[in-house]
Amino acid sequence: MTWNTEQLLSLSDGLAAVAARAAESVVRVEGRRRAGSGVAWGADAILTAAHAVGDEDEVEVQLPSGEAVRGEVAGRDPGTDLAVVRLAAPSTLPLPAWRDDVPAAGSLALTLSRPGRAPRAGLALVARVSAGEWRAPGGARLDRFVELDASLFPGFSGGLVVDLAGRALGLANAGVVRGAALALPPATLRRVAGALLSHGAVRRGYLGVATIPVHLPSQLRTVAGQERGLLVSGLDEGGPAAQVGVVLGDVLLSAAGSALAHPRDLAPLLEEDRIGEPLPLRVLRAGAPRDLALTIGARGGRS
């Protein structure tokens, strides 16, 4: 395709107009030691990156108008690297128009952040999109993995990612996967922000164990019926696992009938809706398997 000067100028003007509109929803979030961008999320709330606010309880939010308002961190979720900041007074910031369908790899997007008073725009390519939900390195669930071919710079995280029509694809983030620019999808933002506003944290299931993957010795593989398992290397006294008799040195073989080979295999069993449910557990102890049944506990939240 050949572009003439008039077409290029029209494209340039169009991108600038989209960026200007989207930037009206983007703020700067500044704590004592860290800063990042944020996006309007309701009349009195800002959604930002958890690593941008660190462990701060209060931050300063600089609006597009230049006005600075006080904000209180209502909750943070390190797993998805998201945090919600409540403003001291309602704002008139326009809310993004979120796009829930899946962007195609190779499509163009704009990133909008506010590293200072003025907004910063970047042109990005949607580099990779997962076929479905994806687990972050810490086990947190993202409804979609959307990676951008975008430059990372101070203030990038917490900004807005929009398509060329100005529809929001997600929240810009460089903290979930180190060195990777992601667009956290709207479904994840709604789910996590709702939990943070209600509970101050995302409640997740809790077993009270620390594990490391191990290869079983050949003489135990036949007994266990599998080659690998999870060695219990740490145990919370009084936790759900300890209460049903799990001890240090046990090897977790399966949970709810699913074989365990890596700590991340437990993550799907520990979603919030599983809290309080029984979890059949098979362990290997002293060369013999035994079956236990624990009740999944809860971690996170004020309630």
N, C-alpha and C positions, 0 to 999 in steps of 0.2 A: 504493500500500500504506500502510495506517495502522498505526502502531506504538503499543502502549500502554506504560505505564511498566514493567510487569513484563517485557515483551519486550526493551525497551531495556536494563534492568538485566542481563538474562540475556546479551545480546550483549556488554555492557561487561565482565561477569565472564569471559566466554569469551575475549575478546580479551586481557584481562589475563593469563589463564592461559597462553595460547599464547605471549605475549611473555615471560613469566617462564621458561617451559621453554626457549625458543629462546635467551634471554640467557645461559643456563648454558654455551653453546658459544662465547660471544663474550668476547674479552679486550681490554685496552688495550695497544697497542704504542707504546713511548715511547723515542725517541732523544734525543740531546743538543739537537737543534734542532727536531725535528718529532715529531708523534704522530698516531696513528690507531687504528683498531680492527683486530681480527684474529679469525679463526675457527679453531677446533680442526680440525686436519688430520692425523690419526694421533695416536699416543700421545705423540710428542715433537716435533710440528711444528705450526706456526701458519701459516695462509695470510693474507696481508694485501695492502695496496696498495703498489706499489713507491714511489710518491711519498711515502708515509707514513714510510718508513724512509730515504729519500734515499740518500746514499752511505755510510751507517753500516755498520760491520761487526758491531757488537754493539748490542743494544737491551735495554730492560727490559720484561718482559711482566707485566702486572698481571692476575692471575686473578680470577674472580668472587668467590672467597673473600676477596680482599684481599691475598693473598700475592703478592709480587713475585719473579720468577725471571729469571735471565739468559738471554738468547737470542742466538744467532748467526745472522746473515743468511746462509742457505745459497745463495741465488741470487735474482736479480731479472730481470724482463723488462720493459723500458720500453715495448715495443710494446703489450702487453696491460695494463700497469701492475699487474703481479702480482709478489709476492715471497713467499718461504718463509723462515720463521724456525725454526731448530731450538732446542728448549729444552734447558737444561743437564741437566734431569732429567725423566723421563716424568711426565705429568700424568694425572689421572683425569677430564679434561673430557669430557663426552658429545659424540659426533660428530653433526653434523647428518644428518638423513635427507633425502638429496638427491632432488629430483623432476626426472626427465629429460624428461617430456613438456613440450610448449610451452604456456605460460600464454596465455590469450586476452586480447586488448586489452579493457580495461574491467573486468577482474577486480581484486579487492582484494588487497593484500599488506601485510605489516608489515615495517618496517625496524628492525633491532636493532643498536645500536652501543654503544660504551663510551667516551664522550668523557672520562669521569672514572672514579671508582671505581664509581659507580652506572650501570646501563644506561640507555639512552635508546631509547624506542620511538616509531615514527612510523607513521601510516596512509598508505599510498600506493596509487595506481591504476596498473595496468599500462597505460601510455599507447600504446605502439607496440611491435610485434614484427615482425621481418623474416621473409620467407618462407623464408630459408635462411641460409647463412653470410654474414658481412659483414666487410669490410676496415676496420680502424681507419685514422685519418688517416695514420699512419706505415707502413701496409701490413700490420700484424699481422692474423692471421685470428682472428675470433671465430666460434664455431659458430652463434651466434644473436645478433641485436641485440635486446635487451630494454630499453626505456626506461621509466622510472618517472616519474610525476607526483608527485615527492617534494621536500620541503624539503632543501636542502643546508646543512649546518652542520659546524663543526669536529669531526672524528672520524667523519664519515659513511662515508668510504671505508674499506674493509676489513671493514665490518659485514656482517650476514647479512640476506638478504631471504627471507621465508617466506610461504607462503600461509596462509589462515585455519585450515588444519588443522595448521599447524606444519611442513609439508614445505618444505625449502629450495629456493628458486627460483634462487638465485645469490648472488654476493658483491657487495655494494654498492660502487659505484665512481663517482667524479666526476672522474677524471683522464684517462680514455681520450678522451672528448669534452668539451672545456672547457665547464663550465656545465650539463652534462647528467647526470642521475642514471641510471646503468645498473645492471642486474643481470647480472653476467658469468655465463654459464650453466655448469652442472656439467660438460658435456663439455669446455669450454675450460679450466676449472679443473683437471680431471684431466690433460689433455694438457700444460698448461704446468707445473703443479706437478711432474709426473713428470720433465719435462726439467730443471727447476731442481734437484730432489733428486739427479738422476743426473749432470748436467753443470755445474750452477751457472748455466746460462743456456739459453735456447732457441736451438738451432743453426739458422741460416737460411742459405740459399744466398747466394753472394757473387760479384759480377761485377767489382767494383773500379772502378766508374764513377759519376760524378755526372752527372745529365742534367737538362735543362730542355725542356719541350715547345715546339716551333716549328711555324709554318705555312710550308710550303715555297713558294718563289717559283713563279709560274705556269709558268715554263719548265722547272722540275724536276718538276712533278707528273706529267707524262706519263711521264717517265723512271722515276720512283720508283713510279708506280702508286698513289699515295696523296697526300693533301693535307697530312698532318702527320707528324711524327716526333719523335725525342728527340735534341737536340743534346748531344754529349758535352762537358760544361763542366769536368769534373775527371776525373783518371785516376790510380789508385793504381799506382805503379811496382812492377812485379813481380806485379800482380794478374792474375786470369784473362783479363780483356779485353786488358790491355797485352801479355800473353804471346802472344796470337794476332794482334797487329798493330793493334788499335784505337788511334786517335790522337785527340788533342784536335781538335775541329772536325768529326769524323765525325758523321753523323746516323744514329742507329739507326732502321731502318725496320720490322723485324720480328724476332721471336724465336720459334723453333720453329714458324714459319709463321704466327704471329699478328701482325697489324699493331700497331705501338706508337704511341700518341698522347699518353700521360701516364705519368709514372714509376710510378704505381700499377699499370699494365698488366704490369709485370715481376713484381709480388709473387706471383701464383699460380705462377710458374715457379721460385720460389726457396724453396719449402717444404723442410723438412729431408730428406724422402725423395728430393729431386732432387740433393742434394749428390753430386758425383762423376760425374754424368751429362753427356753431351755436350749442348750447346745450339747448334743452328744459328742463326746471326745474319746478318742482311742489313743492310749499312750503305751509306750514300751518301757518297762521297768524290770531291771534284773533279768533281761533276756526273755521276758514274757509280756505279751500284750494284755492290757486290761482296759475295760470300758468305764468311763465316768460320765456324769451328766451334770453340767454346771448351768447356772443362770447368768446370762450376759448382763454385766453391770453397765454403768454409764460413766462417761468421762466428759467434762466440759459443761459450761452453762451455770447460771445463777440458781436455777430451780432444781 
